[in-house]
């Protein structure tokens, strides 16, 4: 089922739904297409997606600050499908001395 919530508030509500699903299922990845963003999970029901129809501005709240597993997938969605994330961490690499 693809959920449509308008604007930044709708994108934030979707982000909260994805974070809640991360706590009850195993995250498997995320992807976008021309019309929606999809976060995929596995649980006892099998694979399923939490999806959000992208509005004209293509805004979506980033889940990767809370679940870094999605960081690469969100970067791909931004680059390949022009999804405009807010609250997305910068692409930096921290190198620690040993």
Protein Blocks (a to p, Z undefined) as FASTA:
>chain_A
ZZddehjklmmmmmmmmmmmmmmmccfbdcddfkbccdddddfkopcdddddddfkopac
dfklmmmmlmmmmmmmmmmnopacehiacdddddddZZ
